[in-house]
Amino acid sequence: MALSYKTRRRLSLLVLAVGLPVYIGLAWYIVSLFDRPPVVVELIVYAVLGIVWAIPLKAVFMGVGQADPDAVAQDAERATRSGGKEGG
């Protein structure tokens, strides 16, 4: 089932505002359970964790920063109905 543009936009905002801080806290807590590794290893772990969260959510974020494709289709449909006459 494909999500509509508005749904993807709202879901991406929810993920960024709520889900990402929760994920960061969880990752931070899990890493703190182990003895502190060398700085380079710790940097690699945080870099990997920083990328891993986005992979399953790629479909949600696709095209969110672009114009609403549904609105463009509706504008074209209105122009077709009015015989190409726009405005007054």
Beta strands, then each sheet from edge to edge (+ up, - down):
end
